[in-house]
């Protein structure tokens, strides 16, 4: 009913949602027949349906390499995230993970749900990895080694300063940006991007996730995960977990706004990186998550709900981003629109309000200076819902036809 209500409130979301549903069905039917590749793509759909859709933008060879790169790093992340693994067990695994990917027999039981299956049957990932081209293998091994070493470092170290925060995000996400740039270059479709721009692509996404996932991380059992830097949160509360308590709401929102302002540093680098991409499929693969990030930051900014539950873009808007993002004009338009939304929420009394405003206006200037804003598609619907009884009837009839078609074409298990 939540999605239905959202569609009735935003009827222009319906067609993109329908296309997204059809694309998801199509992607599920494209799973390769070989057992190890079938496992990898099936697991990709289970651990990240959105990434499984975005990856479909890529050609077969590069898609396979990115799929394995993603699963290897998800497995590495599963080891890091499992707070039940003793440090003296976890650290050696993280440091040696780049060697395990060459071992068809290696596995390690940890994680929960789909991630446990990924770890228990990791030999399928290793088998697929060993079928990739040498250039792809070398890039994945290099990034896995560096990331594992960085994760091991922060198992024994807290995120104290903003420099620590940037270093942690570099290890867990900036290196992903560097690795993807290596894979794009190995495919022969793109020039090698600079490390600094590749790093910003990863940091912008990672910092958005860290901000959005505050409550989930702080409530982690058996031990909280704390990624917000003490240098920022200690200005507002005595302990990081204090931000979730209602009596600290004003300070919590100010701290949140400080964190969002820090993340916005990377937006202009992301625009520069994407503007240099030549291959349309690689461009869409990169651009869609970045637009989702700026959209999520605009929703999180000045929003106490970050400390109460989950704040994320509605499914219809996500579907619209995936459907409409085809050119750099679309990216500039999205960044401009979402930065306008964020700008409208800046409170003059916020201690970082002027700094936030400066960074938002710098993003808007970059978008305007591109000269492409007049070609943009708008992601913001300023008017209220436009539907009547006839539209609702048509909607339900169409929905019934679509689901009848999908049910009739559902593959037999």
CORNOR-V461438 format. One record per pair of residues at least 12 apart in sequence whose C-alpha atoms are under 6 Angstrom apart, sorted by the first residue. I is the first residue (numbers start at 1). J is the second residue. D is the distance in whole Angstrom. If there is no record, write none. Layout:
# CORNOR-V461438
I_J_D + I_J_D
This chain:
# CORNOR-V461438
9_385_5 + 10_385_6 + 13_316_5 + 16_319_5 + 16_320_5 + 17_316_6 + 17_319_5 + 20_319_6 + 36_124_5 + 54_285_6 + 57_281_5 + 58_281_5 + 69_140_6 + 78_111_6 + 82_111_6 + 91_152_5 + 94_148_5 + 95_148_5 + 95_149_5 + 98_141_5 + 98_144_5 + 98_145_5 + 101_126_5 + 102_126_6 + 104_123_5 + 104_126_5 + 104_127_6 + 105_123_5 + 107_119_6 + 107_120_6 + 107_122_5 + 135_186_6 + 136_183_6 + 143_179_6 + 147_171_5 + 150_171_5 + 159_229_5 + 160_229_5 + 160_230_5 + 161_229_6 + 161_231_5 + 162_229_6 + 165_229_6 + 169_203_6 + 173_202_5 + 173_203_6 + 173_206_6 + 174_199_4 + 174_202_4 + 174_203_5 + 177_198_5 + 177_199_6 + 177_201_6 + 177_202_5 + 178_198_5 + 197_269_6 + 197_273_6 + 200_266_5 + 201_270_5 + 204_266_6 + 205_293_6 + 207_263_6 + 215_307_6 + 233_255_6 + 236_251_5 + 244_307_5 + 253_302_6 + 253_304_6 + 257_301_6 + 257_302_6 + 261_356_5 + 295_338_6 + 296_312_6 + 298_342_5 + 329_372_5 + 329_376_5 + 330_376_5 + 330_377_6 + 332_367_5 + 333_373_6 + 333_376_5 + 336_364_5 + 339_360_6
